[in-house]
Amino acid sequence: MKIEFNNRVAIVTGAGAGLGRSHAIELAKRGAKVVVNDLGGAADGTGGSMTPAQEVADTIIKAGGEAIVSGANVADYVQVEAMIGETMDKWGRVDVLVNNAGILRDKSFVKMELQDFQLVLDVHLTGSVNCTKAVWEIMREQGYGRIAMTTSSSGMYGNFGQANYGAAKAGLVGLMNTLCIEGAKYDIRVNALSPVAHTRMTEGLIPEEALKLLTPESVTAGLVTLVAENSPNRTILCAGAGGYARTVITETDGIFLSPEEQTPENVMAGMDKINDQTNAQEFTQGFQQSEKFVGKAMRNG
């Protein structure tokens, strides 16, 4: 069954180039009315221009779709609110939010200025919070919403020189985990995309021979899945070069130590069993961990 977005309104941040451009154009091809948001700066966040976003909107309109342009800085909540206000004035609803905007300020942690750490958090994490906050009540009232965060393998696994980027991207997974719980009864589904693609942000990082496989379009196929009407919920979907997989956070069964055994020496001695992946579980709410530990204590009491 074809995935379509007829009569749906989608906002895509960072849509002037790369993945965001690909996302916006594909959503429009499938019937969505699209807000093309982009500050138009360089990969490090400096500068600004409406030209990239306007070019994407023009491409959508020439193909018979509907699009408007926003130059709002996602890190500035006042500007984000204005963007949402313009969207509601134009189309009266917001169905899909794709939090894609981001910048890079890569350096090893010892050389990284705190300003560069904060700026990356402001755009990736706070920017996603701002946009999500601004549409949340709208989606609750209409009883429908699809939100995609953009996380990264750097956040889930780490990557040298990206402490700021990794921290922001890991934070987005935590944000998703709670929002999908709070939004469930309003049919607001929240997922995260972990992309691998050749964009401005990956210049010089990926071997030339691999670049032809790392298309934005291969990632967009995953993104569209995450914001479709029959989308999953609370899913970290990894996509790139034709590969699609899911990252799952699990917790090992672990060990139990009685009160008199609860010493760091005994914890250290039990590390092999603590690390044992046998019977590891995926939890979907934080209290499940508490239930597990209390259950162990009661069974061993």
C-alpha positions as CSV (number, residue, x, y, z in Angstrom):
1,M,0.0,0.0,0.0
2,K,1.4,3.3,-1.1
3,I,2.3,5.8,1.7
4,E,0.7,9.1,1.0
5,F,0.3,12.5,2.8
6,N,-2.7,14.0,1.0
7,N,-4.2,16.8,3.1
8,R,-1.3,16.5,5.5
9,V,1.0,19.5,6.5
10,A,4.7,18.7,7.1
11,I,7.4,20.9,8.6
12,V,11.0,20.0,7.7
13,T,13.8,21.9,9.4
14,G,17.2,22.2,7.8
15,A,15.4,21.5,4.5
16,G,17.6,23.8,2.3
17,A,20.2,21.1,1.4
18,G,21.2,17.5,2.0
19,L,18.8,15.2,3.9
20,G,16.3,17.9,4.7
21,R,16.0,18.8,1.0
22,S,15.4,15.2,0.1
23,H,12.9,14.7,2.9
24,A,10.9,17.8,1.9
25,I,10.8,17.0,-1.8
26,E,9.7,13.4,-1.2
27,L,7.0,14.3,1.3
28,A,5.7,16.9,-1.2
29,K,5.7,14.3,-4.0
30,R,3.5,12.1,-1.8
31,G,1.0,14.9,-1.3
32,A,2.1,16.8,1.8
33,K,2.0,20.6,2.0
34,V,5.5,21.4,3.1
35,V,7.1,24.2,5.2
36,V,10.7,24.3,4.0
37,N,12.7,25.7,7.0
38,D,16.3,26.6,6.7
39,L,18.5,29.3,8.1
40,G,20.7,28.9,5.1
41,G,24.0,29.0,7.0
42,A,27.2,27.0,6.5
43,A,27.7,23.5,8.0
44,D,29.1,25.1,11.2
45,G,26.1,27.3,11.6
46,T,27.6,30.6,10.5
47,G,26.0,32.9,8.0
48,G,22.5,32.7,6.6
49,S,20.5,32.9,3.4
50,M,17.0,32.2,2.3
51,T,18.2,31.1,-1.1
52,P,18.5,27.3,-0.4
53,A,15.1,27.0,1.2
54,Q,13.5,29.0,-1.6
55,E,15.1,26.8,-4.2
56,V,13.6,23.7,-2.5
57,A,10.2,25.4,-2.3
58,D,10.4,26.4,-5.9
59,T,11.2,22.8,-6.9
60,I,8.2,21.5,-5.0
61,I,5.9,24.1,-6.5
62,K,7.1,23.6,-10.1
63,A,6.3,19.9,-9.6
64,G,2.7,20.7,-8.7
65,G,3.1,20.7,-4.9
66,E,2.5,23.3,-2.2
67,A,5.3,24.8,-0.1
68,I,6.2,27.8,1.9
69,V,9.6,29.0,3.1
70,S,10.7,29.7,6.6
71,G,14.1,31.2,7.7
72,A,13.4,30.6,11.4
73,N,16.4,29.8,13.6
74,V,15.2,26.6,15.4
75,A,17.3,27.6,18.4
76,D,15.2,30.7,18.9
77,Y,11.7,29.8,20.3
78,V,10.2,33.1,19.3
79,Q,11.2,32.5,15.7
80,V,9.9,28.9,15.8
81,E,6.5,30.1,17.2
82,A,6.3,32.6,14.4
83,M,6.9,29.8,11.9
84,I,4.2,27.7,13.4
85,G,1.8,30.6,13.4
86,E,2.5,31.2,9.7
87,T,1.8,27.5,9.0
88,M,-1.5,27.5,10.9
89,D,-2.6,30.7,9.2
90,K,-1.8,29.1,5.8
91,W,-3.0,25.6,6.2
92,G,-4.7,25.3,9.7
93,R,-2.9,22.2,10.9
94,V,0.5,20.5,11.4
95,D,0.6,16.8,10.9
96,V,4.3,16.0,10.5
97,L,7.4,17.5,12.1
98,V,10.8,16.4,10.9
99,N,13.5,17.7,13.2
100,N,16.5,17.6,10.9
101,A,18.3,21.0,11.3
102,G,21.9,20.7,12.6
103,I,25.4,22.0,12.5
104,L,28.9,20.6,13.2
105,R,31.7,22.0,15.4
106,D,34.0,19.0,15.5
107,K,37.1,19.0,17.7
108,S,38.6,16.7,20.2
109,F,37.1,17.4,23.7
110,V,40.4,18.8,25.0
111,K,40.4,21.4,22.2
112,M,36.7,22.1,22.1
113,E,35.5,25.5,23.3
114,L,32.5,25.3,25.6
115,Q,30.8,27.8,23.3
116,D,31.0,25.3,20.4
117,F,29.6,22.6,22.7
118,Q,26.7,24.7,23.7
119,L,25.9,25.9,20.1
120,V,25.7,22.3,18.8
121,L,23.3,21.4,21.7
122,D,21.3,24.6,21.0
123,V,20.6,23.7,17.4
124,H,20.3,19.9,17.5
125,L,18.7,19.3,20.9
126,T,17.1,22.6,22.0
127,G,16.1,23.3,18.4
128,S,14.2,20.0,18.2
129,V,12.6,20.7,21.6
130,N,11.5,24.2,20.4
131,C,9.9,22.9,17.3
132,T,8.3,20.0,19.0
133,K,7.0,22.1,21.9
134,A,5.5,24.6,19.4
135,V,3.5,21.9,17.5
136,W,2.7,19.6,20.5
137,E,-0.6,21.2,21.6
138,I,-1.7,21.5,18.0
139,M,-1.2,17.8,17.5
140,R,-2.9,16.9,20.8
141,E,-6.0,18.9,19.9
142,Q,-6.3,17.4,16.4
143,G,-5.6,13.9,17.7
144,Y,-2.8,13.2,15.3
145,G,0.9,13.8,14.9
146,R,4.0,12.3,13.5
147,I,7.4,13.5,14.8
148,A,10.8,12.4,13.7
149,M,14.0,13.3,15.6
150,T,17.3,13.0,13.8
151,T,19.8,11.1,16.0
152,S,23.2,9.6,15.0
153,S,25.5,6.7,15.5
154,S,27.7,9.3,17.2
155,G,25.2,9.7,19.9
156,M,24.5,6.0,20.4
157,Y,28.1,4.7,20.0
158,G,30.4,7.7,20.1
159,N,32.7,9.2,17.5
160,F,36.1,10.9,18.1
161,G,35.9,14.7,18.0
162,Q,32.1,14.8,18.3
163,A,31.4,15.0,22.1
164,N,29.0,18.0,21.5
165,Y,27.3,16.4,18.6
166,G,27.1,13.0,20.3
167,A,25.7,14.4,23.5
168,A,23.0,16.3,21.5
169,K,22.1,13.2,19.4
170,A,21.8,11.0,22.5
171,G,19.6,13.6,24.2
172,L,17.2,13.3,21.3
173,V,16.7,9.6,21.9
174,G,15.8,10.4,25.6
175,L,13.4,13.1,24.4
176,M,11.8,10.6,22.0
177,N,11.4,7.9,24.7
178,T,9.4,10.2,26.9
179,L,7.3,12.0,24.2
180,C,6.1,8.8,22.6
181,I,4.7,7.8,26.0
182,E,3.0,11.2,26.6
183,G,1.7,11.5,23.1
184,A,0.3,7.9,22.7
185,K,-3.3,8.6,23.6
186,Y,-3.4,11.5,21.2
187,D,-2.0,9.4,18.3
188,I,1.2,11.3,18.3
189,R,4.0,9.0,17.4
190,V,7.6,9.9,17.9
191,N,10.5,8.1,16.3
192,A,14.2,8.8,15.6
193,L,16.1,8.5,12.3
194,S,19.8,7.6,12.4
195,P,21.1,8.5,9.0
196,V,24.2,7.8,7.0
197,A,24.4,9.9,3.9
198,H,26.9,12.0,1.9
199,T,26.0,15.6,2.7
200,R,28.0,18.8,3.5
201,M,28.4,17.4,7.0
202,T,30.2,14.3,5.8
203,E,32.6,16.0,3.4
204,G,36.0,14.5,3.8
205,L,34.9,11.8,6.2
206,I,33.8,9.1,3.7
207,P,35.9,7.4,1.0
208,E,35.1,8.5,-2.5
209,E,34.1,5.1,-3.7
210,A,31.4,4.8,-1.1
211,L,29.8,8.1,-1.8
212,K,27.7,7.0,-4.7
213,L,25.9,4.6,-2.4
214,L,25.3,7.1,0.4
215,T,22.5,9.1,-1.2
216,P,20.1,11.3,0.8
217,E,17.2,9.5,-1.0
218,S,18.2,6.2,0.6
219,V,17.8,7.8,4.0
220,T,14.6,9.6,3.1
221,A,12.9,6.2,2.4
222,G,13.4,5.5,6.1
223,L,12.3,9.0,7.2
224,V,9.0,8.7,5.3
225,T,8.3,5.4,7.0
226,L,8.7,7.0,10.4
227,V,6.2,9.8,9.7
228,A,3.6,7.8,7.8
229,E,0.1,7.3,9.1
230,N,0.8,3.7,10.0
231,S,4.3,4.5,11.3
232,P,5.9,2.6,14.2
233,N,6.4,4.4,17.5
234,R,9.5,4.8,19.7
235,T,11.7,3.3,16.9
236,I,15.3,4.3,16.2
237,L,15.6,3.5,12.5
238,C,19.1,3.5,11.0
239,A,19.3,4.1,7.2
240,G,22.0,4.5,4.7
241,A,23.3,3.1,1.4
242,G,20.3,0.9,1.1
243,G,20.7,-0.6,4.5
244,Y,17.9,-0.3,7.1
245,A,18.2,-1.5,10.7
246,R,16.9,-0.7,14.2
247,T,19.0,0.3,17.2
248,V,17.6,-1.2,20.4
249,I,18.7,-0.2,23.9
250,T,18.6,-3.2,26.2
251,E,19.4,-3.9,29.8
252,T,21.1,-7.1,31.0
253,D,19.5,-9.2,33.7
254,G,22.4,-8.4,36.0
255,I,23.0,-9.7,39.6
256,F,21.6,-9.3,43.0
257,L,23.7,-8.6,46.1
258,S,22.3,-8.8,49.6
259,P,22.8,-5.8,51.9
260,E,25.9,-7.3,53.5
261,E,27.3,-8.1,50.1
262,Q,26.8,-4.6,48.6
263,T,30.4,-3.5,48.3
264,P,32.3,-2.2,45.2
265,E,34.5,-5.3,45.4
266,N,31.6,-7.6,45.0
267,V,30.2,-5.5,42.2
268,M,33.5,-5.6,40.4
269,A,33.7,-9.4,41.0
270,G,30.3,-9.7,39.3
271,M,31.1,-7.7,36.2
272,D,31.1,-10.8,33.9
273,K,27.6,-11.7,35.0
274,I,26.5,-8.0,34.9
275,N,27.8,-7.9,31.3
276,D,26.1,-11.2,30.3
277,Q,23.6,-10.4,27.5
278,T,21.6,-13.6,28.2
279,N,18.0,-12.6,29.0
280,A,18.7,-8.9,28.3
281,Q,15.4,-6.9,27.9
282,E,14.2,-3.8,26.1
283,F,12.4,-1.5,28.4
284,T,9.8,1.0,27.1
285,Q,9.4,2.9,30.4
286,G,11.8,3.8,33.2
287,F,9.8,2.2,36.0
288,Q,10.4,-1.2,34.4
289,Q,14.0,-1.1,35.6
290,S,12.8,-0.3,39.1
291,E,10.3,-3.2,39.0
292,K,13.1,-5.6,37.9
293,F,15.5,-4.6,40.7
294,V,12.8,-4.6,43.4
295,G,11.6,-8.0,42.1
296,K,15.1,-9.4,42.4
297,A,15.3,-8.1,45.9
298,M,12.0,-9.6,46.9
299,R,12.8,-13.0,45.4
300,N,16.1,-13.0,47.3
301,G,14.8,-11.5,50.5
